Amino acid sequence: MQRDLKVDGGLRPVREEDVIAIRNKAARALQAVFAGMGLPPITDEEVEAATYAHGSKDMPERNIVEDIKFAQEIINKNRNGLEVVKALAQGGFTDVAQDMLNIQKAKLTGDYLHTSAIIVGDGQVLSAVNDVNDYAGPATGYRLQGERWEEIKNIPGALDPNEID
């Protein structure tokens, strides 16, 4: 649809093996955070299940009472994002720790609170304040072109409508 209507809906095709790798890394990073913060451990079985799960029913049982107890402890002891950053770094997830630290920095400056703000790959905040919208009516706004248009046009596995019977 993005290609056919030449609109950028923000969707990007991904390969299944890339999704699996990212989900596994996320589960292992969370496992490191739980371990680093002294929370109830996330088992290797849970990491494996989270990597391939289609939903919560595919996950092993957890001691929910214990998890809730520690969630309340996090609130009561005012634990914060820097503890998460430290646990990630100590767990070997320095790239994720850096991204998390950048989010904490953005919270301090408050820039992410501006209208239409997003944090881009390098930790910079783009918003209506520093990336002004110059829309002035039809045919004056964002144009899908260049590298992003090439990415959308060349969707892997796209069907050519002329070849459909």
C-alpha angles and dihedrals in degrees: 000000000000090000097042095048095032094233129136108231091169093250120139125186114240133191118241093237090055092051091049092050092049094046090049092049091049092050092048091048090052089048088055092049092051091048094045094050096044094247124148105293123258107223127224086245089059091048090052092046092048090051093060104020121126091198146337092290088068092059126093118251117274131198095257094182090058092047092051091048091055092044088057090047090055089055095043094049094044092235112182149199094271089065088055090050091051093048091049093050093047089047091057098258097118094151092054090043090054092050090049090049090052089054090051090051091050089053090054094052093041091218091130088065093068120107113287092357122172131174110232129207097280093050093258117139116230116195144150086275100058101021102045120206108234096189110147102168136297116353094013104088137074114337121204103230146125121025095353092052091049089051092052094044093052100054109163112245094015114156121232105231090214090063097052115104 
